[in-house]
Amino acid sequence: MASEDDEEIGEKVDKVIPVPSTEPLFTPFLTTLPLQLFAYYIGAMRGADVDQPRNLAKSVTVE
């Protein structure tokens, strides 16, 4: 993940997910959704059950 105007990273990697340049305070808002979608699609490609992750019920119900 890199800002749209970052040309140096494009020379070092095969794929880049560009995000708009903004104030550092707002960067998490622009990067969270693409990273969550990336994790979702990688999990789906690996055959993981993306709707019910392992140990979810245990961590939610433990008091």
mmCIF file of the N, C-alpha and C atoms, coordinates in Angstrom:
data_MODEL
# 
_entry.id   MODEL 
# 
loop_
_atom_site.group_PDB 
_atom_site.id 
_atom_site.type_symbol 
_atom_site.label_atom_id 
_atom_site.label_alt_id 
_atom_site.label_comp_id 
_atom_site.label_asym_id 
_atom_site.label_entity_id 
_atom_site.label_seq_id 
_atom_site.pdbx_PDB_ins_code 
_atom_site.Cartn_x 
_atom_site.Cartn_y 
_atom_site.Cartn_z 
_atom_site.occupancy 
_atom_site.B_iso_or_equiv 
_atom_site.pdbx_formal_charge 
_atom_site.auth_seq_id 
_atom_site.auth_comp_id 
_atom_site.auth_asym_id 
_atom_site.auth_atom_id 
_atom_site.pdbx_PDB_model_num 
ATOM 1   N N  . MET A 1 1  ? 0.852   -1.146  0.000  1.00 0.00 ? 1  MET A N  1 
ATOM 2   C CA . MET A 1 1  ? 0.000   0.000   0.000  1.00 0.00 ? 1  MET A CA 1 
ATOM 3   C C  . MET A 1 1  ? 0.911   1.225   0.000  1.00 0.00 ? 1  MET A C  1 
ATOM 4   N N  . ALA A 1 2  ? 0.640   2.135   -0.900 1.00 0.00 ? 2  ALA A N  1 
ATOM 5   C CA . ALA A 1 2  ? 1.458   3.335   -1.014 1.00 0.00 ? 2  ALA A CA 1 
ATOM 6   C C  . ALA A 1 2  ? 0.594   4.484   -1.509 1.00 0.00 ? 2  ALA A C  1 
ATOM 7   N N  . SER A 1 3  ? 1.059   5.698   -1.283 1.00 0.00 ? 3  SER A N  1 
ATOM 8   C CA . SER A 1 3  ? 0.320   6.849   -1.792 1.00 0.00 ? 3  SER A CA 1 
ATOM 9   C C  . SER A 1 3  ? 0.441   6.910   -3.308 1.00 0.00 ? 3  SER A C  1 
ATOM 10  N N  . GLU A 1 4  ? -0.520  7.553   -3.930 1.00 0.00 ? 4  GLU A N  1 
ATOM 11  C CA . GLU A 1 4  ? -0.577  7.589   -5.394 1.00 0.00 ? 4  GLU A CA 1 
ATOM 12  C C  . GLU A 1 4  ? 0.649   8.230   -6.031 1.00 0.00 ? 4  GLU A C  1 
ATOM 13  N N  . ASP A 1 5  ? 1.253   9.180   -5.344 1.00 0.00 ? 5  ASP A N  1 
ATOM 14  C CA . ASP A 1 5  ? 2.389   9.884   -5.930 1.00 0.00 ? 5  ASP A CA 1 
ATOM 15  C C  . ASP A 1 5  ? 3.741   9.263   -5.591 1.00 0.00 ? 5  ASP A C  1 
ATOM 16  N N  . ASP A 1 6  ? 3.749   8.105   -4.941 1.00 0.00 ? 6  ASP A N  1 
ATOM 17  C CA . ASP A 1 6  ? 4.999   7.429   -4.575 1.00 0.00 ? 6  ASP A CA 1 
ATOM 18  C C  . ASP A 1 6  ? 5.467   6.540   -5.729 1.00 0.00 ? 6  ASP A C  1 
ATOM 19  N N  . GLU A 1 7  ? 6.456   7.017   -6.483 1.00 0.00 ? 7  GLU A N  1 
ATOM 20  C CA . GLU A 1 7  ? 6.961   6.272   -7.638 1.00 0.00 ? 7  GLU A CA 1 
ATOM 21  C C  . GLU A 1 7  ? 8.071   5.302   -7.250 1.00 0.00 ? 7  GLU A C  1 
ATOM 22  N N  . GLU A 1 8  ? 8.746   5.550   -6.155 1.00 0.00 ? 8  GLU A N  1 
ATOM 23  C CA . GLU A 1 8  ? 9.872   4.718   -5.741 1.00 0.00 ? 8  GLU A CA 1 
ATOM 24  C C  . GLU A 1 8  ? 9.430   3.298   -5.380 1.00 0.00 ? 8  GLU A C  1 
ATOM 25  N N  . ILE A 1 9  ? 8.296   3.153   -4.732 1.00 0.00 ? 9  ILE A N  1 
ATOM 26  C CA . ILE A 1 9  ? 7.837   1.823   -4.324 1.00 0.00 ? 9  ILE A CA 1 
ATOM 27  C C  . ILE A 1 9  ? 7.460   0.977   -5.531 1.00 0.00 ? 9  ILE A C  1 
ATOM 28  N N  . GLY A 1 10 ? 6.970   1.592   -6.602 1.00 0.00 ? 10 GLY A N  1 
ATOM 29  C CA . GLY A 1 10 ? 6.587   0.869   -7.804 1.00 0.00 ? 10 GLY A CA 1 
ATOM 30  C C  . GLY A 1 10 ? 7.751   0.174   -8.476 1.00 0.00 ? 10 GLY A C  1 
ATOM 31  N N  . GLU A 1 11 ? 8.952   0.674   -8.284 1.00 0.00 ? 11 GLU A N  1 
ATOM 32  C CA . GLU A 1 11 ? 10.141  0.065   -8.864 1.00 0.00 ? 11 GLU A CA 1 
ATOM 33  C C  . GLU A 1 11 ? 10.595  -1.163  -8.078 1.00 0.00 ? 11 GLU A C  1 
ATOM 34  N N  . LYS A 1 12 ? 10.165  -1.303  -6.844 1.00 0.00 ? 12 LYS A N  1 
ATOM 35  C CA . LYS A 1 12 ? 10.663  -2.356  -5.966 1.00 0.00 ? 12 LYS A CA 1 
ATOM 36  C C  . LYS A 1 12 ? 9.709   -3.533  -5.803 1.00 0.00 ? 12 LYS A C  1 
ATOM 37  N N  . VAL A 1 13 ? 8.448   -3.367  -6.172 1.00 0.00 ? 13 VAL A N  1 
ATOM 38  C CA . VAL A 1 13 ? 7.465   -4.429  -5.979 1.00 0.00 ? 13 VAL A CA 1 
ATOM 39  C C  . VAL A 1 13 ? 6.689   -4.677  -7.263 1.00 0.00 ? 13 VAL A C  1 
ATOM 40  N N  . ASP A 1 14 ? 5.976   -5.818  -7.304 1.00 0.00 ? 14 ASP A N  1 
ATOM 41  C CA . ASP A 1 14 ? 5.195   -6.155  -8.491 1.00 0.00 ? 14 ASP A CA 1 
ATOM 42  C C  . ASP A 1 14 ? 3.831   -5.475  -8.501 1.00 0.00 ? 14 ASP A C  1 
ATOM 43  N N  . LYS A 1 15 ? 3.162   -5.461  -7.369 1.00 0.00 ? 15 LYS A N  1 
ATOM 44  C CA . LYS A 1 15 ? 1.811   -4.890  -7.270 1.00 0.00 ? 15 LYS A CA 1 
ATOM 45  C C  . LYS A 1 15 ? 1.762   -3.850  -6.162 1.00 0.00 ? 15 LYS A C  1 
ATOM 46  N N  . VAL A 1 16 ? 1.004   -2.781  -6.400 1.00 0.00 ? 16 VAL A N  1 
ATOM 47  C CA . VAL A 1 16 ? 0.841   -1.717  -5.408 1.00 0.00 ? 16 VAL A CA 1 
ATOM 48  C C  . VAL A 1 16 ? -0.641  -1.390  -5.305 1.00 0.00 ? 16 VAL A C  1 
ATOM 49  N N  . ILE A 1 17 ? -1.120  -1.219  -4.092 1.00 0.00 ? 17 ILE A N  1 
ATOM 50  C CA . ILE A 1 17 ? -2.478  -0.734  -3.880 1.00 0.00 ? 17 ILE A CA 1 
ATOM 51  C C  . ILE A 1 17 ? -2.348  0.761   -3.590 1.00 0.00 ? 17 ILE A C  1 
ATOM 52  N N  . PRO A 1 18 ? -2.693  1.602   -4.559 1.00 0.00 ? 18 PRO A N  1 
ATOM 53  C CA . PRO A 1 18 ? -2.529  3.050   -4.336 1.00 0.00 ? 18 PRO A CA 1 
ATOM 54  C C  . PRO A 1 18 ? -3.652  3.621   -3.473 1.00 0.00 ? 18 PRO A C  1 
ATOM 55  N N  . VAL A 1 19 ? -3.284  4.528   -2.596 1.00 0.00 ? 19 VAL A N  1 
ATOM 56  C CA . VAL A 1 19 ? -4.262  5.271   -1.794 1.00 0.00 ? 19 VAL A CA 1 
ATOM 57  C C  . VAL A 1 19 ? -3.972  6.752   -1.989 1.00 0.00 ? 19 VAL A C  1 
ATOM 58  N N  . PRO A 1 20 ? -4.988  7.589   -1.935 1.00 0.00 ? 20 PRO A N  1 
ATOM 59  C CA . PRO A 1 20 ? -4.765  9.021   -2.122 1.00 0.00 ? 20 PRO A CA 1 
ATOM 60  C C  . PRO A 1 20 ? -3.872  9.607   -1.029 1.00 0.00 ? 20 PRO A C  1 
ATOM 61  N N  . SER A 1 21 ? -3.091  10.573  -1.387 1.00 0.00 ? 21 SER A N  1 
ATOM 62  C CA . SER A 1 21 ? -2.262  11.282  -0.405 1.00 0.00 ? 21 SER A CA 1 
ATOM 63  C C  . SER A 1 21 ? -3.161  12.178  0.436  1.00 0.00 ? 21 SER A C  1 
ATOM 64  N N  . THR A 1 22 ? -2.913  12.168  1.723  1.00 0.00 ? 22 THR A N  1 
ATOM 65  C CA . THR A 1 22 ? -3.708  12.983  2.638  1.00 0.00 ? 22 THR A CA 1 
ATOM 66  C C  . THR A 1 22 ? -2.878  13.299  3.872  1.00 0.00 ? 22 THR A C  1 
ATOM 67  N N  . GLU A 1 23 ? -3.473  13.984  4.805  1.00 0.00 ? 23 GLU A N  1 
ATOM 68  C CA . GLU A 1 23 ? -2.811  14.279  6.066  1.00 0.00 ? 23 GLU A CA 1 
ATOM 69  C C  . GLU A 1 23 ? -2.567  12.960  6.814  1.00 0.00 ? 23 GLU A C  1 
ATOM 70  N N  . PRO A 1 24 ? -1.454  12.831  7.517  1.00 0.00 ? 24 PRO A N  1 
ATOM 71  C CA . PRO A 1 24 ? -1.172  11.584  8.244  1.00 0.00 ? 24 PRO A CA 1 
ATOM 72  C C  . PRO A 1 24 ? -2.278  11.177  9.221  1.00 0.00 ? 24 PRO A C  1 
ATOM 73  N N  . LEU A 1 25 ? -2.985  12.127  9.760  1.00 0.00 ? 25 LEU A N  1 
ATOM 74  C CA . LEU A 1 25 ? -4.062  11.831  10.693 1.00 0.00 ? 25 LEU A CA 1 
ATOM 75  C C  . LEU A 1 25 ? -5.199  11.046  10.030 1.00 0.00 ? 25 LEU A C  1 
ATOM 76  N N  . PHE A 1 26 ? -5.430  11.252  8.741  1.00 0.00 ? 26 PHE A N  1 
ATOM 77  C CA . PHE A 1 26 ? -6.540  10.614  8.024  1.00 0.00 ? 26 PHE A CA 1 
ATOM 78  C C  . PHE A 1 26 ? -6.138  9.348   7.281  1.00 0.00 ? 26 PHE A C  1 
ATOM 79  N N  . THR A 1 27 ? -4.874  9.001   7.270  1.00 0.00 ? 27 THR A N  1 
ATOM 80  C CA . THR A 1 27 ? -4.403  7.823   6.540  1.00 0.00 ? 27 THR A CA 1 
ATOM 81  C C  . THR A 1 27 ? -5.096  6.531   6.987  1.00 0.00 ? 27 THR A C  1 
ATOM 82  N N  . PRO A 1 28 ? -5.319  6.279   8.276  1.00 0.00 ? 28 PRO A N  1 
ATOM 83  C CA . PRO A 1 28 ? -6.003  5.034   8.662  1.00 0.00 ? 28 PRO A CA 1 
ATOM 84  C C  . PRO A 1 28 ? -7.392  4.881   8.048  1.00 0.00 ? 28 PRO A C  1 
ATOM 85  N N  . PHE A 1 29 ? -8.096  5.980   7.843  1.00 0.00 ? 29 PHE A N  1 
ATOM 86  C CA . PHE A 1 29 ? -9.429  5.905   7.252  1.00 0.00 ? 29 PHE A CA 1 
ATOM 87  C C  . PHE A 1 29 ? -9.359  5.444   5.796  1.00 0.00 ? 29 PHE A C  1 
ATOM 88  N N  . LEU A 1 30 ? -8.292  5.810   5.099  1.00 0.00 ? 30 LEU A N  1 
ATOM 89  C CA . LEU A 1 30 ? -8.156  5.457   3.689  1.00 0.00 ? 30 LEU A CA 1 
ATOM 90  C C  . LEU A 1 30 ? -7.520  4.090   3.471  1.00 0.00 ? 30 LEU A C  1 
ATOM 91  N N  . THR A 1 31 ? -6.841  3.556   4.460  1.00 0.00 ? 31 THR A N  1 
ATOM 92  C CA . THR A 1 31 ? -6.148  2.283   4.269  1.00 0.00 ? 31 THR A CA 1 
ATOM 93  C C  . THR A 1 31 ? -6.887  1.088   4.870  1.00 0.00 ? 31 THR A C  1 
ATOM 94  N N  . THR A 1 32 ? -7.785  1.320   5.812  1.00 0.00 ? 32 THR A N  1 
ATOM 95  C CA . THR A 1 32 ? -8.449  0.213   6.497  1.00 0.00 ? 32 THR A CA 1 
ATOM 96  C C  . THR A 1 32 ? -9.305  -0.620  5.561  1.00 0.00 ? 32 THR A C  1 
ATOM 97  N N  . LEU A 1 33 ? -10.145 0.007   4.778  1.00 0.00 ? 33 LEU A N  1 
ATOM 98  C CA . LEU A 1 33 ? -11.044 -0.744  3.901  1.00 0.00 ? 33 LEU A CA 1 
ATOM 99  C C  . LEU A 1 33 ? -10.285 -1.553  2.847  1.00 0.00 ? 33 LEU A C  1 
ATOM 100 N N  . PRO A 1 34 ? -9.316  -0.978  2.125  1.00 0.00 ? 34 PRO A N  1 
ATOM 101 C CA . PRO A 1 34 ? -8.577  -1.813  1.159  1.00 0.00 ? 34 PRO A CA 1 
ATOM 102 C C  . PRO A 1 34 ? -7.850  -2.982  1.811  1.00 0.00 ? 34 PRO A C  1 
ATOM 103 N N  . LEU A 1 35 ? -7.293  -2.796  3.003  1.00 0.00 ? 35 LEU A N  1 
ATOM 104 C CA . LEU A 1 35 ? -6.605  -3.897  3.673  1.00 0.00 ? 35 LEU A CA 1 
ATOM 105 C C  . LEU A 1 35 ? -7.576  -4.974  4.141  1.00 0.00 ? 35 LEU A C  1 
ATOM 106 N N  . GLN A 1 36 ? -8.767  -4.593  4.593  1.00 0.00 ? 36 GLN A N  1 
ATOM 107 C CA . GLN A 1 36 ? -9.762  -5.585  4.986  1.00 0.00 ? 36 GLN A CA 1 
ATOM 108 C C  . GLN A 1 36 ? -10.243 -6.383  3.779  1.00 0.00 ? 36 GLN A C  1 
ATOM 109 N N  . LEU A 1 37 ? -10.451 -5.706  2.656  1.00 0.00 ? 37 LEU A N  1 
ATOM 110 C CA . LEU A 1 37 ? -10.856 -6.419  1.444  1.00 0.00 ? 37 LEU A CA 1 
ATOM 111 C C  . LEU A 1 37 ? -9.744  -7.345  0.956  1.00 0.00 ? 37 LEU A C  1 
ATOM 112 N N  . PHE A 1 38 ? -8.509  -6.894  1.042  1.00 0.00 ? 38 PHE A N  1 
ATOM 113 C CA . PHE A 1 38 ? -7.368  -7.725  0.660  1.00 0.00 ? 38 PHE A CA 1 
ATOM 114 C C  . PHE A 1 38 ? -7.333  -8.997  1.515  1.00 0.00 ? 38 PHE A C  1 
ATOM 115 N N  . ALA A 1 39 ? -7.489  -8.851  2.823  1.00 0.00 ? 39 ALA A N  1 
ATOM 116 C CA . ALA A 1 39 ? -7.484  -10.009 3.720  1.00 0.00 ? 39 ALA A CA 1 
ATOM 117 C C  . ALA A 1 39 ? -8.661  -10.937 3.433  1.00 0.00 ? 39 ALA A C  1 
ATOM 118 N N  . TYR A 1 40 ? -9.819  -10.367 3.125  1.00 0.00 ? 40 TYR A N  1 
ATOM 119 C CA . TYR A 1 40 ? -10.997 -11.177 2.809  1.00 0.00 ? 40 TYR A CA 1 
ATOM 120 C C  . TYR A 1 40 ? -10.747 -12.033 1.571  1.00 0.00 ? 40 TYR A C  1 
ATOM 121 N N  . TYR A 1 41 ? -10.260 -11.418 0.503  1.00 0.00 ? 41 TYR A N  1 
ATOM 122 C CA . TYR A 1 41 ? -10.053 -12.160 -0.747 1.00 0.00 ? 41 TYR A CA 1 
ATOM 123 C C  . TYR A 1 41 ? -8.921  -13.177 -0.637 1.00 0.00 ? 41 TYR A C  1 
ATOM 124 N N  . ILE A 1 42 ? -7.879  -12.870 0.101  1.00 0.00 ? 42 ILE A N  1 
ATOM 125 C CA . ILE A 1 42 ? -6.807  -13.849 0.311  1.00 0.00 ? 42 ILE A CA 1 
ATOM 126 C C  . ILE A 1 42 ? -7.342  -15.034 1.110  1.00 0.00 ? 42 ILE A C  1 
ATOM 127 N N  . GLY A 1 43 ? -8.121  -14.774 2.138  1.00 0.00 ? 43 GLY A N  1 
ATOM 128 C CA . GLY A 1 43 ? -8.714  -15.853 2.923  1.00 0.00 ? 43 GLY A CA 1 
ATOM 129 C C  . GLY A 1 43 ? -9.643  -16.711 2.087  1.00 0.00 ? 43 GLY A C  1 
ATOM 130 N N  . ALA A 1 44 ? -10.445 -16.081 1.238  1.00 0.00 ? 44 ALA A N  1 
ATOM 131 C CA . ALA A 1 44 ? -11.353 -16.830 0.372  1.00 0.00 ? 44 ALA A CA 1 
ATOM 132 C C  . ALA A 1 44 ? -10.578 -17.675 -0.635 1.00 0.00 ? 44 ALA A C  1 
ATOM 133 N N  . MET A 1 45 ? -9.501  -17.139 -1.183 1.00 0.00 ? 45 MET A N  1 
ATOM 134 C CA . MET A 1 45 ? -8.684  -17.905 -2.135 1.00 0.00 ? 45 MET A CA 1 
ATOM 135 C C  . MET A 1 45 ? -8.014  -19.095 -1.468 1.00 0.00 ? 45 MET A C  1 
ATOM 136 N N  . ARG A 1 46 ? -7.668  -18.971 -0.199 1.00 0.00 ? 46 ARG A N  1 
ATOM 137 C CA . ARG A 1 46 ? -7.028  -20.068 0.534  1.00 0.00 ? 46 ARG A CA 1 
ATOM 138 C C  . ARG A 1 46 ? -8.040  -21.097 1.022  1.00 0.00 ? 46 ARG A C  1 
ATOM 139 N N  . GLY A 1 47 ? -9.315  -20.818 0.854  1.00 0.00 ? 47 GLY A N  1 
ATOM 140 C CA . GLY A 1 47 ? -10.342 -21.770 1.254  1.00 0.00 ? 47 GLY A CA 1 
ATOM 141 C C  . GLY A 1 47 ? -10.792 -21.632 2.690  1.00 0.00 ? 47 GLY A C  1 
ATOM 142 N N  . ALA A 1 48 ? -10.434 -20.552 3.348  1.00 0.00 ? 48 ALA A N  1 
ATOM 143 C CA . ALA A 1 48 ? -10.845 -20.339 4.740  1.00 0.00 ? 48 ALA A CA 1 
ATOM 144 C C  . ALA A 1 48 ? -12.313 -19.914 4.781  1.00 0.00 ? 48 ALA A C  1 
ATOM 145 N N  . ASP A 1 49 ? -12.988 -20.240 5.861  1.00 0.00 ? 49 ASP A N  1 
ATOM 146 C CA . ASP A 1 49 ? -14.365 -19.815 6.045  1.00 0.00 ? 49 ASP A CA 1 
ATOM 147 C C  . ASP A 1 49 ? -14.336 -18.365 6.523  1.00 0.00 ? 49 ASP A C  1 
ATOM 148 N N  . VAL A 1 50 ? -14.510 -17.435 5.605  1.00 0.00 ? 50 VAL A N  1 
ATOM 149 C CA . VAL A 1 50 ? -14.366 -16.018 5.947  1.00 0.00 ? 50 VAL A CA 1 
ATOM 150 C C  . VAL A 1 50 ? -15.562 -15.473 6.722  1.00 0.00 ? 50 VAL A C  1 
ATOM 151 N N  . ASP A 1 51 ? -16.689 -16.209 6.713  1.00 0.00 ? 51 ASP A N  1 
ATOM 152 C CA . ASP A 1 51 ? -17.867 -15.748 7.447  1.00 0.00 ? 51 ASP A CA 1 
ATOM 153 C C  . ASP A 1 51 ? -17.840 -16.153 8.916  1.00 0.00 ? 51 ASP A C  1 
ATOM 154 N N  . GLN A 1 52 ? -17.131 -17.227 9.242  1.00 0.00 ? 52 GLN A N  1 
ATOM 155 C CA . GLN A 1 52 ? -17.037 -17.677 10.628 1.00 0.00 ? 52 GLN A CA 1 
ATOM 156 C C  . GLN A 1 52 ? -15.597 -18.067 10.920 1.00 0.00 ? 52 GLN A C  1 
ATOM 157 N N  . PRO A 1 53 ? -14.768 -17.086 11.271 1.00 0.00 ? 53 PRO A N  1 
ATOM 158 C CA . PRO A 1 53 ? -13.361 -17.385 11.557 1.00 0.00 ? 53 PRO A CA 1 
ATOM 159 C C  . PRO A 1 53 ? -13.211 -18.321 12.751 1.00 0.00 ? 53 PRO A C  1 
ATOM 160 N N  . ARG A 1 54 ? -12.086 -19.043 12.764 1.00 0.00 ? 54 ARG A N  1 
ATOM 161 C CA . ARG A 1 54 ? -11.791 -19.949 13.871 1.00 0.00 ? 54 ARG A CA 1 
ATOM 162 C C  . ARG A 1 54 ? -11.735 -19.196 15.183 1.00 0.00 ? 54 ARG A C  1 
ATOM 163 N N  . ASN A 1 55 ? -12.238 -19.802 16.237 1.00 0.00 ? 55 ASN A N  1 
ATOM 164 C CA . ASN A 1 55 ? -12.187 -19.274 17.607 1.00 0.00 ? 55 ASN A CA 1 
ATOM 165 C C  . ASN A 1 55 ? -12.944 -17.977 17.812 1.00 0.00 ? 55 ASN A C  1 
ATOM 166 N N  . LEU A 1 56 ? -13.791 -17.578 16.869 1.00 0.00 ? 56 LEU A N  1 
ATOM 167 C CA . LEU A 1 56 ? -14.547 -16.349 17.046 1.00 0.00 ? 56 LEU A CA 1 
ATOM 168 C C  . LEU A 1 56 ? -15.530 -16.464 18.205 1.00 0.00 ? 56 LEU A C  1 
ATOM 169 N N  . ALA A 1 57 ? -16.280 -17.558 18.268 1.00 0.00 ? 57 ALA A N  1 
ATOM 170 C CA . ALA A 1 57 ? -17.279 -17.723 19.333 1.00 0.00 ? 57 ALA A CA 1 
ATOM 171 C C  . ALA A 1 57 ? -16.599 -17.759 20.699 1.00 0.00 ? 57 ALA A C  1 
ATOM 172 N N  . LYS A 1 58 ? -15.429 -18.367 20.758 1.00 0.00 ? 58 LYS A N  1 
ATOM 173 C CA . LYS A 1 58 ? -14.728 -18.465 22.031 1.00 0.00 ? 58 LYS A CA 1 
ATOM 174 C C  . LYS A 1 58 ? -14.310 -17.073 22.527 1.00 0.00 ? 58 LYS A C  1 
ATOM 175 N N  . SER A 1 59 ? -13.835 -16.240 21.648 1.00 0.00 ? 59 SER A N  1 
ATOM 176 C CA . SER A 1 59 ? -13.372 -14.924 22.079 1.00 0.00 ? 59 SER A CA 1 
ATOM 177 C C  . SER A 1 59 ? -14.530 -13.975 22.353 1.00 0.00 ? 59 SER A C  1 
ATOM 178 N N  . VAL A 1 60 ? -15.662 -14.197 21.707 1.00 0.00 ? 60 VAL A N  1 
ATOM 179 C CA . VAL A 1 60 ? -16.816 -13.313 21.906 1.00 0.00 ? 60 VAL A CA 1 
ATOM 180 C C  . VAL A 1 60 ? -17.593 -13.686 23.156 1.00 0.00 ? 60 VAL A C  1 
ATOM 181 N N  . THR A 1 61 ? -17.692 -14.988 23.463 1.00 0.00 ? 61 THR A N  1 
ATOM 182 C CA . THR A 1 61 ? -18.541 -15.413 24.573 1.00 0.00 ? 61 THR A CA 1 
ATOM 183 C C  . THR A 1 61 ? -17.833 -15.530 25.899 1.00 0.00 ? 61 THR A C  1 
ATOM 184 N N  . VAL A 1 62 ? -16.505 -15.535 25.918 1.00 0.00 ? 62 VAL A N  1 
ATOM 185 C CA . VAL A 1 62 ? -15.763 -15.667 27.176 1.00 0.00 ? 62 VAL A CA 1 
ATOM 186 C C  . VAL A 1 62 ? -15.924 -14.387 27.991 1.00 0.00 ? 62 VAL A C  1 
ATOM 187 N N  . GLU A 1 63 ? -16.255 -14.545 29.247 1.00 0.00 ? 63 GLU A N  1 
ATOM 188 C CA . GLU A 1 63 ? -16.450 -13.367 30.096 1.00 0.00 ? 63 GLU A CA 1 
ATOM 189 C C  . GLU A 1 63 ? -15.363 -13.251 31.138 1.00 0.00 ? 63 GLU A C  1 
# 
